[in-house]
């Protein structure tokens, strides 16, 4: 394996794992802290639910930039392997699922949530917002699963090439 290919593979796997780590960090650590500021004894005042939602929406909005980088990396890497005849249907499926989830999250869910928040707190209490938020959570979980599958499949395929 030449050095360029080795560094390309390592960079791709790093991007996939960093994206998965970002999803876990945002969902498991950041969101619970932001939405439960009343449990932090060292704060003089807690954020209300609407303000916490605005903060989290901005965090997710900024994360979409990283997800665009991830999506571009997936397209370039997977298409280059496809063109060279190194096709694996599990990896292609996981890549397609990842790309679909990234685009849904970045182009549909995040902008719509931000636009509803711009209307005010009453819009965020609507059934439309709740359904949109629930769908974005499902999409984020699907993205996490697809990234893990893609990461481990690519690692397994690298091991078979090396052996």
C-alpha positions as a Markdown table, in Angstrom:
| # | Residue | x | y | z |
|---|---|---|---|---|
| 1 | Unk | 0.0 | 0.0 | 0.0 |
| 2 | Unk | 1.5 | 3.3 | -1.0 |
| 3 | Unk | 1.8 | 6.2 | 1.5 |
| 4 | Unk | -0.8 | 8.4 | -0.2 |
| 5 | Unk | -3.4 | 5.6 | -0.1 |
| 6 | Unk | -2.5 | 4.9 | 3.5 |
| 7 | Unk | -2.9 | 8.5 | 4.6 |
| 8 | Unk | -6.1 | 8.9 | 2.6 |
| 9 | Unk | -7.6 | 5.9 | 4.3 |
| 10 | Unk | -6.5 | 7.1 | 7.7 |
| 11 | Unk | -7.9 | 10.6 | 7.1 |
| 12 | Unk | -11.2 | 9.1 | 5.9 |
| 13 | Unk | -11.5 | 6.9 | 8.9 |
| 14 | Unk | -10.7 | 9.8 | 11.2 |
| 15 | Unk | -13.4 | 12.0 | 9.6 |
| 16 | Unk | -16.0 | 9.2 | 10.0 |
| 17 | Unk | -15.0 | 8.6 | 13.6 |
| 18 | Unk | -14.9 | 12.3 | 14.5 |
| 19 | Unk | -18.3 | 12.7 | 13.0 |
| 20 | Unk | -19.7 | 9.9 | 15.1 |
| 21 | Unk | -17.9 | 11.3 | 18.2 |
| 22 | Unk | -19.5 | 14.7 | 17.5 |
| 23 | Unk | -23.0 | 13.2 | 17.3 |
| 24 | Unk | -22.5 | 11.3 | 20.5 |
| 25 | Unk | -21.0 | 14.4 | 22.3 |
| 26 | Unk | -23.8 | 16.7 | 21.1 |
| 27 | Unk | -26.6 | 14.2 | 21.9 |
| 28 | Unk | -25.4 | 12.6 | 25.1 |
| 29 | Unk | -23.4 | 15.4 | 26.8 |
| 30 | Unk | -24.1 | 18.9 | 25.4 |
| 31 | Unk | -27.9 | 18.7 | 25.0 |
| 32 | Unk | -28.6 | 17.3 | 28.5 |
| 33 | Unk | -26.5 | 20.1 | 30.1 |
| 34 | Unk | -28.1 | 22.9 | 28.0 |
| 35 | Unk | -31.6 | 21.7 | 28.6 |
| 36 | Unk | -31.1 | 21.1 | 32.4 |
| 37 | Unk | -29.3 | 24.2 | 33.5 |
| 38 | Unk | -31.5 | 24.4 | 36.5 |
| 39 | Unk | -29.5 | 21.4 | 37.9 |
| 40 | Unk | -26.3 | 23.4 | 37.8 |
| 41 | Unk | -25.9 | 24.9 | 41.2 |
| 42 | Unk | -23.2 | 27.4 | 40.3 |
| 43 | Unk | -25.5 | 29.3 | 37.8 |
| 44 | Unk | -27.4 | 32.3 | 39.1 |
| 45 | Unk | -30.3 | 31.7 | 36.7 |
| 46 | Unk | -31.3 | 28.8 | 34.5 |
| 47 | Unk | -32.2 | 28.9 | 30.8 |
| 48 | Unk | -35.9 | 28.4 | 30.0 |
| 49 | Unk | -36.7 | 25.7 | 27.5 |
| 50 | Unk | -37.0 | 28.1 | 24.6 |
| 51 | Unk | -33.6 | 29.8 | 25.3 |
| 52 | Unk | -32.0 | 26.4 | 25.7 |
| 53 | Unk | -33.5 | 25.3 | 22.4 |
| 54 | Unk | -32.0 | 28.4 | 20.7 |
| 55 | Unk | -28.6 | 27.6 | 22.1 |
| 56 | Unk | -28.8 | 24.0 | 21.0 |
| 57 | Unk | -30.0 | 25.0 | 17.6 |
| 58 | Unk | -27.0 | 27.2 | 17.1 |
| 59 | Unk | -24.7 | 24.4 | 18.2 |
| 60 | Unk | -26.3 | 22.0 | 15.7 |
| 61 | Unk | -26.2 | 24.7 | 13.0 |
| 62 | Unk | -22.5 | 25.0 | 13.5 |
| 63 | Unk | -22.1 | 21.2 | 13.5 |
| 64 | Unk | -23.7 | 21.1 | 10.0 |
| 65 | Unk | -20.5 | 22.7 | 8.6 |
| 66 | Unk | -18.5 | 19.6 | 9.8 |
| 67 | Unk | -21.2 | 17.3 | 8.4 |
| 68 | Unk | -20.8 | 19.0 | 5.0 |
| 69 | Unk | -17.1 | 18.1 | 5.2 |
| 70 | Unk | -18.0 | 14.6 | 6.2 |
| 71 | Unk | -20.4 | 14.3 | 3.3 |
| 72 | Unk | -17.9 | 15.6 | 0.8 |
| 73 | Unk | -15.3 | 13.1 | 2.1 |
| 74 | Unk | -17.7 | 10.2 | 1.8 |
| 75 | Unk | -18.6 | 11.1 | -1.8 |
| 76 | Unk | -15.0 | 11.6 | -2.9 |
| 77 | Unk | -13.6 | 8.5 | -1.1 |
| 78 | Unk | -16.5 | 6.1 | -2.0 |
| 79 | Unk | -16.7 | 7.2 | -5.6 |
| 80 | Unk | -12.9 | 6.8 | -6.1 |
| 81 | Unk | -13.1 | 3.3 | -4.8 |
| 82 | Unk | -16.2 | 2.6 | -6.9 |
| 83 | Unk | -14.3 | 3.9 | -10.0 |
| 84 | Unk | -11.4 | 1.6 | -9.3 |
| 85 | Unk | -13.6 | -1.4 | -9.1 |
| 86 | Unk | -13.4 | -1.8 | -5.3 |
| 87 | Unk | -17.1 | -2.1 | -4.7 |
| 88 | Unk | -18.7 | -3.3 | -1.5 |
| 89 | Unk | -22.4 | -3.1 | -1.2 |
| 90 | Unk | -22.5 | -2.8 | 2.5 |
| 91 | Unk | -20.2 | 0.2 | 2.4 |
| 92 | Unk | -22.1 | 1.7 | -0.5 |
| 93 | Unk | -25.4 | 1.3 | 1.4 |
| 94 | Unk | -23.9 | 2.8 | 4.6 |
| 95 | Unk | -22.4 | 5.7 | 2.6 |
| 96 | Unk | -25.7 | 6.4 | 0.9 |
| 97 | Unk | -27.5 | 6.3 | 4.2 |
| 98 | Unk | -25.0 | 8.6 | 5.8 |
| 99 | Unk | -25.2 | 11.1 | 2.9 |
| 100 | Unk | -29.0 | 11.0 | 2.9 |
| 101 | Unk | -29.1 | 11.6 | 6.6 |
| 102 | Unk | -26.5 | 14.4 | 6.4 |
| 103 | Unk | -28.5 | 16.2 | 3.7 |
| 104 | Unk | -31.8 | 15.8 | 5.5 |
| 105 | Unk | -30.3 | 17.1 | 8.7 |
| 106 | Unk | -28.4 | 20.0 | 7.1 |
| 107 | Unk | -30.9 | 21.0 | 4.4 |
| 108 | Unk | -34.3 | 20.2 | 5.8 |
| 109 | Unk | -34.4 | 19.8 | 9.6 |
| 110 | Unk | -31.9 | 22.4 | 10.9 |
| 111 | Unk | -33.1 | 25.3 | 8.7 |
| 112 | Unk | -36.8 | 24.5 | 9.4 |
| 113 | Unk | -36.1 | 24.3 | 13.2 |
| 114 | Unk | -34.2 | 27.6 | 13.0 |
| 115 | Unk | -37.0 | 29.3 | 11.1 |
| 116 | Unk | -39.7 | 28.1 | 13.6 |
| 117 | Unk | -37.5 | 29.4 | 16.5 |
| 118 | Unk | -37.2 | 32.7 | 14.8 |
| 119 | Unk | -41.0 | 33.0 | 14.9 |
| 120 | Unk | -40.9 | 32.7 | 18.7 |
| 121 | Unk | -41.5 | 30.4 | 21.6 |
| 122 | Unk | -45.1 | 29.7 | 20.6 |
| 123 | Unk | -44.0 | 28.2 | 17.3 |
| 124 | Unk | -41.7 | 25.8 | 19.2 |
| 125 | Unk | -44.6 | 24.5 | 21.3 |
| 126 | Unk | -46.6 | 23.5 | 18.2 |
| 127 | Unk | -47.2 | 19.9 | 17.1 |
| 128 | Unk | -45.4 | 20.8 | 13.8 |
| 129 | Unk | -42.2 | 21.7 | 15.7 |
| 130 | Unk | -42.5 | 18.6 | 17.9 |
| 131 | Unk | -42.8 | 16.3 | 14.9 |
| 132 | Unk | -40.0 | 18.0 | 13.1 |
| 133 | Unk | -37.8 | 17.8 | 16.2 |
| 134 | Unk | -38.6 | 14.1 | 16.6 |
| 135 | Unk | -37.8 | 13.4 | 13.0 |
| 136 | Unk | -34.5 | 15.2 | 13.3 |
| 137 | Unk | -33.6 | 13.1 | 16.3 |
| 138 | Unk | -34.3 | 9.9 | 14.4 |
| 139 | Unk | -32.3 | 11.2 | 11.5 |
| 140 | Unk | -29.3 | 12.0 | 13.8 |
| 141 | Unk | -29.5 | 8.5 | 15.3 |
| 142 | Unk | -29.7 | 6.9 | 11.8 |
| 143 | Unk | -26.7 | 8.9 | 10.8 |
| 144 | Unk | -24.7 | 7.7 | 13.8 |
| 145 | Unk | -25.5 | 4.1 | 13.0 |
| 146 | Unk | -24.7 | 4.5 | 9.3 |
| 147 | Unk | -21.3 | 6.1 | 10.2 |
| 148 | Unk | -20.4 | 3.3 | 12.6 |
| 149 | Unk | -21.3 | 0.7 | 9.9 |
| 150 | Unk | -19.3 | 2.5 | 7.3 |
| 151 | Unk | -16.3 | 3.0 | 9.6 |
| 152 | Unk | -16.1 | -0.7 | 10.6 |
| 153 | Unk | -16.8 | -2.0 | 7.1 |
| 154 | Unk | -14.0 | 0.1 | 5.7 |
| 155 | Unk | -11.6 | -1.1 | 8.5 |
| 156 | Unk | -12.6 | -4.7 | 7.8 |
| 157 | Unk | -12.0 | -4.2 | 4.0 |
| 158 | Unk | -8.6 | -2.6 | 4.7 |
| 159 | Unk | -7.6 | -5.6 | 6.8 |
| 160 | Unk | -8.6 | -8.0 | 3.9 |
| 161 | Unk | -6.6 | -6.0 | 1.4 |
| 162 | Unk | -3.5 | -6.0 | 3.7 |
| 163 | Unk | -3.6 | -9.7 | 4.4 |
